[in-house]
Amino acid sequence: MKLIASKITIPNETPSVCRQGLLDTLRENLKSCHATVINGRAGTGKTMLAIDFVRRYVRRSAWYKVDAPDMSLPVFIEYLVASVARVRPGFGRQTLERQAQSFGTGEIGMAGVGGESDVAGLAEAFVYDLERQAEPLVLTIDDLHLIYDADWVIPFFHRLLLLIPTNVHMLILGRGLPPAPMWRLRSKQRLFVVTEQMLAFTKTEAEELFSGYGLGSEEASSALKRTGGRATDLHAAAIHAFAAWEAQASSPACFQ
């Protein structure tokens, strides 16, 4: 299968604002739990936060952007292994061998040889491959919500998150909370959730954003109230306010 390189490459975007409070939370999670879910609707800043975090604080990071066709387990595993192999050359032999033994190369889920037990076994093989590398790793899976309905997602991730090595941390980004069996791992201190409410910009962050456009705190506060701190809407408000200021500044009336 030919892989799309952009799906396993950290995006190039650069954040306009350093969201230090959330970055500190993610840094703490590296020590206190095995995985962090960043949950929020489109435009709430999930991906940008993860990009900023791995670039600032993570020495070795794998990235996997999920698309709807990745609901096929063989496709998902190929990309998952390839994302880690970009930073750990040669990674994934045990996982790929286990996949070939259990599922072959067909576009199948748990309808394979052993059903759910084979999916769990595949997660165990992935953990085995992770354990063979001692260096810390952060593995980001973006837009996992696109495949929440796949029949193998719950057994695979439930097993994986229970066994994930202490030197590996997973960032799971999605527009909805993971299915219930994964969600319950939160009570076992294996999973932390950054909610949409936590993703909302603070007053200080909004002021920093508007300041970058040469705009004042009053305009930032007004936009913050209108948008509820949603990242995309707040950025749009700043751009609109800046454009309005430029138009006014260039108006002939300003030179009379």
Secondary structure as UniProt FT lines:
FT   HELIX           5..8
FT   HELIX           20..32
FT   STRAND          35..39
FT   TURN            42..43
FT   HELIX           46..57
FT   STRAND          61..65
FT   HELIX           68..71
FT   HELIX           73..85
FT   TURN            86..87
FT   TURN            89..92
FT   HELIX           93..103
FT   TURN            104..105
FT   TURN            110..111
FT   HELIX           116..131
FT   STRAND          137..142
FT   HELIX           144..147
FT   TURN            148..149
FT   TURN            151..152
FT   HELIX           153..163
FT   TURN            166..167
FT   STRAND          168..174
FT   HELIX           180..183
FT   HELIX           184..188
FT   STRAND          191..194
FT   HELIX           196..199
FT   HELIX           203..211
FT   TURN            212..214
FT   HELIX           217..227
FT   TURN            228..229
FT   HELIX           231..249
FT   HELIX           252..255
//
